[in-house]
Amino acid sequence: MFIEKIRYAVTLKAAFLAFFVTSLATIIRPMMIEQDILFTYIGIFNSLAMGCVFVYLKYTQPKSWYPMLFTCIGLLVLSPITFVSGGVNSQFAYLFPITPMFIALVSNAKYTWMTGLIVVILVFCLFIGVGFFPDFTYENVPQNKTASRAIWLCLSVLLSTALGVQFNRIYGAFGNKISEQAETDLLTGLKNRRSIMTFLQTVIDQSRNQKGQLSLMMIDLDHFKSINDSYGHLAGDVCLKQVAKLIQQNVRDSSDIAGRFGGEEFIVVIKNIDAQKALDIANNIRTSIEQTSVFINDEIQLTLTATIGICTISNEQLTSIEHLVDLADKALYAGKNEGRNRVVVAAI
């Protein structure tokens, strides 16, 4: 999720730069050199196309294929001006080897190879089309030099594609590691609070127009402060790790997510499940914590209990993260006031 946000931001900035540079070149170039009016018309069309792409990317929900969309449209608007300015001899042709590297930066290896193949085919078409399309730059380039440029251009594209794929693998592995570290609680191995809240917001956004229910649990260890005071913070850490394991064992791996909310408090998000089944999961978590002994240095045996507040709400009633967390939190503290070691369902 972290790396996808970076890729989307880079794609969005690239789209804006493409629009800005194309517009600027369309305005300034006629002032500096004499050119056929066709280039101005093509420049205006390309500027509008890039502007539309930028607006679409900025004001729609990010998708993994957005970089490929931007690249394909970029190649489509670049091709006509390249065809009528000398084909492979055009100054615009030198932009083609950059394309696979850009895709490697913002997408995956599969799309990088696809882009490289598309660009090589496009270069071949530019070479074949030299004799069929008029050259409005009016430059006469020998056929052997044109063929040589086409070959070197294809080799440059293939090289940039191979380097891009290699970079993508290294960058992807490194990015995934950073993303995992940024989203994981170091002590328990569960998701951290920021990651949980981001996930919860995504779930809420996706569920607004869908039928179903969402459950949220707030789990708090009872009398945890006394454990830290009596046995030390290292003993408290052992307890937190054990409780995290028990919570993870009782949630569904495919759709549920558990995290550490802060201190001795944990949070569990359960999607697409009715209130009774969510309550059963909460009771299983509470029971497993109560029935598991925690050993400190193989000498001290501790028995833990937990109080759980749970809120199950239909997708139509979802308004905000804060509202959902507040309902579960109020149920949690109601359980604390009632004597702890229990599951309390939030009143909606």
C-alpha positions as CSV (number, residue, x, y, z in Angstrom):
1,M,0.0,0.0,0.0
2,F,2.9,2.4,0.9
3,I,4.7,1.7,-2.4
4,E,1.5,2.0,-4.4
5,K,1.0,5.5,-3.1
6,I,4.5,6.5,-4.1
7,R,4.0,5.1,-7.6
8,Y,0.7,6.9,-8.0
9,A,2.2,10.2,-6.9
10,V,5.1,9.8,-9.4
11,T,2.6,8.9,-12.2
12,L,0.5,12.0,-11.4
13,K,3.6,14.3,-11.4
14,A,4.8,12.8,-14.6
15,A,1.4,13.4,-16.2
16,F,1.4,17.0,-15.1
17,L,5.0,17.6,-16.3
18,A,4.0,16.0,-19.7
19,F,1.1,18.5,-20.0
20,F,3.2,21.4,-18.9
21,V,6.2,20.7,-21.1
22,T,4.0,19.9,-24.1
23,S,2.0,23.1,-23.7
24,L,5.2,25.2,-23.1
25,A,6.9,23.7,-26.2
26,T,3.8,24.4,-28.3
27,I,3.8,28.0,-27.3
28,I,7.6,28.8,-27.4
29,R,8.8,26.7,-30.4
30,P,7.1,28.8,-33.1
31,M,8.7,31.9,-31.6
32,M,12.2,30.4,-31.9
33,I,12.2,28.5,-35.2
34,E,10.2,28.4,-38.4
35,Q,8.1,25.3,-38.6
36,D,5.1,24.0,-40.5
37,I,1.7,25.0,-38.9
38,L,1.0,21.3,-38.6
39,F,3.4,21.0,-35.7
40,T,1.4,23.7,-33.8
41,Y,-1.9,21.9,-34.4
42,I,-0.4,18.6,-33.2
43,G,1.1,20.4,-30.2
44,I,-2.3,21.8,-29.2
45,F,-3.9,18.4,-29.5
46,N,-1.2,16.7,-27.5
47,S,-1.4,19.4,-24.8
48,L,-5.2,18.8,-24.5
49,A,-4.7,15.0,-24.4
50,M,-2.1,15.2,-21.7
51,G,-4.2,17.7,-19.7
52,C,-7.2,15.3,-19.9
53,V,-5.0,12.4,-18.7
54,F,-3.7,14.5,-15.7
55,V,-7.3,15.5,-14.7
56,Y,-8.5,11.9,-15.0
57,L,-5.7,10.5,-12.9
58,K,-6.0,13.2,-10.2
59,Y,-9.7,13.1,-9.7
60,T,-10.4,9.3,-9.9
61,Q,-9.6,6.5,-7.5
62,P,-6.0,5.3,-8.1
63,K,-5.6,2.0,-10.0
64,S,-2.6,-0.2,-10.6
65,W,-2.9,0.2,-14.4
66,Y,-2.8,4.1,-14.4
67,P,0.9,4.2,-15.3
68,M,0.3,2.0,-18.3
69,L,-2.7,4.2,-19.3
70,F,-0.5,7.3,-19.1
71,T,2.3,5.7,-21.1
72,C,0.1,4.3,-23.8
73,I,-1.6,7.7,-24.3
74,G,1.8,9.4,-24.2
75,L,3.0,7.1,-27.0
76,L,-0.1,7.7,-29.0
77,V,0.3,11.5,-28.9
78,L,4.1,11.2,-29.5
79,S,3.8,9.0,-32.6
80,P,2.1,11.4,-35.1
81,I,4.6,14.2,-34.5
82,T,7.5,11.7,-34.8
83,F,6.1,10.2,-38.0
84,V,5.9,13.7,-39.7
85,S,9.3,14.9,-38.5
86,G,11.5,12.2,-39.9
87,G,10.5,9.0,-38.2
88,V,13.5,7.4,-36.5
89,N,15.5,10.5,-37.5
90,S,13.2,12.8,-35.5
91,Q,14.4,14.5,-32.4
92,F,11.3,13.1,-30.7
93,A,12.4,9.5,-31.3
94,Y,15.0,9.8,-28.5
95,L,12.1,9.9,-26.0
96,F,11.2,6.3,-26.7
97,P,14.1,4.6,-24.7
98,I,13.0,6.5,-21.6
99,T,9.5,5.0,-21.7
100,P,10.3,1.4,-20.3
101,M,12.5,3.0,-17.6
102,F,9.5,5.1,-16.5
103,I,7.2,2.1,-16.4
104,A,9.8,0.2,-14.3
105,L,9.8,3.1,-11.8
106,V,6.0,3.2,-11.3
107,S,4.8,-0.3,-12.2
108,N,5.9,-3.9,-12.4
109,A,8.2,-6.1,-14.6
110,K,5.4,-7.4,-16.7
111,Y,4.3,-4.0,-17.8
112,T,7.9,-3.0,-18.4
113,W,8.4,-5.8,-20.9
114,M,5.1,-5.0,-22.5
115,T,6.1,-1.4,-22.9
116,G,9.5,-2.3,-24.3
117,L,7.9,-4.6,-26.9
118,I,5.3,-1.9,-27.9
119,V,8.1,0.7,-28.3
120,V,10.2,-1.7,-30.4
121,I,7.3,-2.3,-32.7
122,L,6.6,1.4,-32.9
123,V,10.3,2.1,-33.8
124,F,10.0,-0.5,-36.6
125,C,6.8,1.2,-37.9
126,L,8.7,4.5,-37.8
127,F,11.5,3.0,-39.9
128,I,9.1,1.4,-42.4
129,G,7.0,4.6,-42.6
130,V,9.9,6.9,-43.6
131,G,9.0,6.6,-47.3
132,F,5.2,6.8,-46.7
133,F,4.9,9.8,-44.5
134,P,6.0,13.3,-45.5
135,D,8.9,14.8,-43.5
136,F,7.9,18.4,-42.6
137,T,11.4,19.1,-41.3
138,Y,12.6,18.7,-44.9
139,E,15.7,16.9,-44.0
140,N,17.2,14.4,-46.4
141,V,18.8,11.5,-44.5
142,P,20.5,8.6,-46.3
143,Q,18.7,5.3,-46.1
144,N,21.7,3.5,-44.5
145,K,21.9,6.1,-41.8
146,T,18.2,5.8,-41.2
147,A,18.5,2.0,-40.9
148,S,21.5,2.4,-38.5
149,R,19.5,4.8,-36.3
150,A,16.5,2.4,-36.2
151,I,18.8,-0.5,-35.1
152,W,20.5,1.5,-32.4
153,L,17.1,2.9,-31.2
154,C,15.7,-0.6,-30.9
155,L,18.8,-1.7,-29.0
156,S,18.5,1.3,-26.7
157,V,14.9,0.4,-26.0
158,L,15.7,-3.2,-25.2
159,L,18.6,-2.2,-23.0
160,S,16.5,0.3,-21.0
161,T,13.8,-2.4,-20.7
162,A,16.2,-5.0,-19.3
163,L,17.8,-2.5,-16.9
164,G,14.3,-1.3,-15.9
165,V,13.2,-4.8,-15.1
166,Q,16.3,-5.4,-13.0
167,F,15.7,-2.1,-11.2
168,N,12.1,-2.9,-10.7
169,R,12.9,-6.2,-8.9
170,I,15.4,-4.5,-6.6
171,Y,13.2,-1.5,-6.0
172,G,10.1,-3.8,-5.5
173,A,11.9,-5.9,-2.9
174,F,13.3,-2.9,-1.1
175,G,10.0,-1.1,-1.2
176,N,8.0,-4.1,0.1
177,K,10.4,-4.4,3.0
178,I,10.1,-0.7,3.9
179,S,6.3,-0.9,3.5
180,E,6.2,-3.9,5.8
181,Q,8.3,-2.1,8.4
182,A,6.2,1.0,8.2
183,E,3.0,-0.9,8.7
184,T,4.1,-3.4,11.4
185,D,4.3,-3.1,15.2
186,L,7.9,-4.0,16.1
187,L,7.0,-5.7,19.3
188,T,4.0,-7.9,18.4
189,G,4.4,-8.3,14.7
190,L,0.8,-7.2,14.2
191,K,-0.2,-4.2,12.1
192,N,0.4,-0.9,13.8
193,R,-2.2,1.8,14.5
194,R,-1.5,3.9,11.3
195,S,-1.7,0.8,9.1
196,I,-5.0,-0.3,10.7
197,M,-6.6,3.1,10.4
198,T,-5.5,3.3,6.7
199,F,-7.0,-0.2,6.1
200,L,-10.2,0.8,7.9
201,Q,-10.6,3.9,5.8
202,T,-10.1,1.9,2.6
203,V,-12.7,-0.7,3.8
204,I,-15.2,2.1,4.6
205,D,-14.7,3.8,1.2
206,Q,-15.1,0.5,-0.6
207,S,-18.2,-0.6,1.4
208,R,-20.3,2.5,1.0
209,N,-22.2,1.2,-2.0
210,Q,-22.1,-2.4,-1.1
211,K,-24.4,-4.5,1.2
212,G,-22.8,-6.1,4.2
213,Q,-21.6,-5.5,7.7
214,L,-18.3,-4.4,9.3
215,S,-17.2,-5.4,12.9
216,L,-14.6,-3.7,15.0
217,M,-13.2,-5.0,18.3
218,M,-11.2,-3.0,20.9
219,I,-9.3,-5.4,23.1
220,D,-7.7,-4.2,26.4
221,L,-5.7,-6.4,28.8
222,D,-7.0,-6.2,32.3
223,H,-4.6,-4.9,35.1
224,F,-1.7,-4.7,32.7
225,K,-0.1,-1.8,34.5
226,S,0.2,-3.9,37.7
227,I,2.2,-6.5,35.6
228,N,4.6,-3.9,34.5
229,D,4.9,-2.5,38.0
230,S,5.4,-5.9,39.6
231,Y,7.5,-7.8,37.1
232,G,9.0,-5.2,34.8
233,H,8.4,-4.0,31.3
234,L,10.1,-6.9,29.8
235,A,7.5,-9.2,31.4
236,G,4.9,-6.9,30.0
237,D,6.4,-7.3,26.5
238,V,6.2,-11.1,26.8
239,C,2.5,-10.8,27.7
240,L,1.8,-8.5,24.7
241,K,3.6,-10.9,22.3
242,Q,1.6,-13.9,23.6
243,V,-1.7,-12.0,23.4
244,A,-0.9,-10.9,19.9
245,K,-0.4,-14.6,18.8
246,L,-3.7,-15.6,20.4
247,I,-5.6,-12.8,18.6
248,Q,-3.9,-13.7,15.3
249,Q,-4.9,-17.4,15.7
250,N,-8.5,-16.5,16.2
251,V,-9.1,-14.2,13.3
252,R,-9.7,-15.2,9.7
253,D,-6.4,-14.9,7.7
254,S,-8.1,-14.0,4.4
255,S,-10.3,-11.0,5.3
256,D,-9.7,-10.0,8.9
257,I,-6.9,-7.8,10.2
258,A,-5.5,-7.4,13.7
259,G,-3.3,-4.7,15.1
260,R,-1.9,-3.1,18.2
261,F,-3.7,0.1,18.9
262,G,-1.4,1.4,21.5
263,G,0.0,0.2,24.9
264,E,-2.0,-2.9,26.0
265,E,-4.8,-2.2,23.6
266,F,-5.4,-4.2,20.4
267,I,-7.9,-3.7,17.5
268,V,-9.5,-6.2,15.2
269,V,-11.4,-5.4,12.0
270,I,-13.7,-8.1,10.6
271,K,-15.3,-7.7,7.2
272,N,-18.5,-9.3,5.7
273,I,-19.7,-11.2,8.8
274,D,-22.9,-11.0,10.8
275,A,-23.0,-9.8,14.4
276,Q,-23.3,-13.2,16.0
277,K,-20.3,-14.7,14.2
278,A,-18.3,-11.6,15.1
279,L,-19.3,-12.0,18.7
280,D,-18.3,-15.6,18.6
281,I,-14.8,-14.6,17.4
282,A,-14.6,-12.0,20.2
283,N,-15.5,-14.6,22.8
284,N,-13.0,-17.1,21.4
285,I,-10.3,-14.4,21.7
286,R,-11.3,-13.6,25.3
287,T,-11.4,-17.3,26.3
288,S,-8.1,-18.2,24.7
289,I,-6.4,-15.3,26.6
290,E,-7.9,-16.4,29.9
291,Q,-7.0,-20.0,29.4
292,T,-3.4,-19.4,28.4
293,S,-0.6,-19.1,31.0
294,V,2.3,-16.8,30.3
295,F,5.7,-17.8,31.7
296,I,8.3,-15.2,32.6
297,N,11.9,-16.6,32.7
298,D,10.4,-20.1,33.1
299,E,9.7,-19.2,36.7
300,I,6.8,-16.8,37.0
301,Q,3.4,-18.0,35.7
302,L,0.9,-15.3,34.8
303,T,-2.7,-15.6,33.9
304,L,-4.2,-12.8,31.8
305,T,-7.7,-11.6,31.1
306,A,-9.0,-9.1,28.6
307,T,-12.1,-7.0,28.1
308,I,-13.4,-6.6,24.6
309,G,-15.8,-4.0,23.2
310,I,-17.3,-4.9,19.8
311,C,-19.3,-2.9,17.3
312,T,-21.0,-4.4,14.3
313,I,-22.5,-2.0,11.9
314,S,-24.1,-2.2,8.4
315,N,-22.2,-0.6,5.5
316,E,-25.1,1.8,5.0
317,Q,-24.6,3.2,8.6
318,L,-20.8,3.7,8.2
319,T,-20.0,7.4,8.5
320,S,-16.4,7.6,9.7
321,I,-13.5,5.7,11.3
322,E,-13.8,7.9,14.5
323,H,-17.5,7.0,14.9
324,L,-16.8,3.3,14.6
325,V,-13.9,3.3,17.0
326,D,-15.8,5.5,19.5
327,L,-18.7,3.0,19.6
328,A,-16.3,0.0,20.2
329,D,-14.3,2.0,22.7
330,K,-17.4,2.9,24.7
331,A,-18.4,-0.8,24.8
332,L,-14.9,-1.6,26.0
333,Y,-15.0,0.8,28.9
334,A,-18.5,-0.3,29.8
335,G,-17.0,-3.8,30.2
336,K,-14.3,-2.4,32.4
337,N,-16.9,-0.8,34.6
338,E,-18.9,-4.0,34.8
339,G,-16.0,-6.0,36.2
340,R,-13.6,-6.7,33.3
341,N,-12.9,-10.1,31.5
342,R,-16.0,-9.9,29.3
343,V,-17.2,-9.0,25.8
344,V,-19.6,-6.1,25.5
345,V,-21.5,-5.3,22.4
346,A,-21.9,-1.6,21.5
347,A,-25.3,0.0,21.5
348,I,-26.1,1.5,18.1
